[in-house]
Amino acid sequence: MKTLIKQIRAHLNMSQTEFADRLNVTFATVNRWENGRTVPNKLAQTAIYEACKEDGVPVYDLTLERINKTASEASLPEGRVLLYHGSKSGIEGRIEPKSRPQCDFGKGFYMGTEAAQALTLICDYEESKLYLVSVDLKGLKTFDVPADIDWAMLVAFHRGKMEKISGTPLYEKYRKMTLDCDLVVGSIADDRMFYVIDNFFIGNITDAALVNCLSALQLGKQYVAISQKGCDAVRIEKEIEISYLERLFIKDAAWKNRAKGVSAANEICRSYRREGLFFDELLDRAKNGEL
């Protein structure tokens, strides 16, 4: 936190006295913050947030720079992949595949290639933690889901959207796709893609529009340890502290990115509105033995 305060004051081009006056605190208070002897309370961090917003200080970018620097300093043996994990309440004890069953690829321990995506998931939770983790891929049975209709249908299966065609060859295809795997790798359904895939499930867009959105939005990857063997291959490298001030800026960035992504997705969906099949049409064909 002390480094961030110094960076913010530098962006504002203020002395410690001027910064203190701006926040209606004492010089000694700012000095203690920058020396790391104390941390600004929520009220002070909110005041700093307002000052930064007013003067356009890029706190979100500074946060990502700090996280990326930490990641770049990690030294890993060959075969380990460096990833991010966001936890709403922190990790205690053994890592296990115990997320909610109806996540993208079912129950598992979810990790991502992008810090920003992990931050977006946890920014609303005060007790949340961001972890730099690594996974050793050697000896794991891994399934890489391409960013196409198979990705969408696998997500549909795990979210319980295909139960009405239970027992059909199409249902069995996705039930068995990752059944014996330790690790699944596939595109992340972030806020932008949640919007698109939900519109696919409710029949507003076709599979062609969905697949083209997947390609255009250039989503990061998620690595999901779905077996205990997969989870045992995960190692926590570092817990990265995220301040209340940074969370406020992460929320702002998340909303902006979502709005931008939704706008782009809408344009793509309009371009492909007459191509492909709707989700219900795919399920009907499966029930009729056509898929």
SULPE-V695195 format. One record per helix or strand. SS is the DSSP state (H for helix, E for strand). FROM is the first residue (numbers start at 1). LEN is the number of residues. If there is no record, write none. Layout:
SS & FROM & LEN
SS & FROM & LEN
This chain:
H & 2 & 11
H & 16 & 8
H & 27 & 9
H & 42 & 14
H & 59 & 14
E & 80 & 8
E & 109 & 4
H & 115 & 8
E & 129 & 8
E & 142 & 3
H & 149 & 10
H & 163 & 3
H & 169 & 8
E & 183 & 5
H & 191 & 11
H & 207 & 11
E & 221 & 5
H & 228 & 5
E & 234 & 7
H & 244 & 28
H & 279 & 9
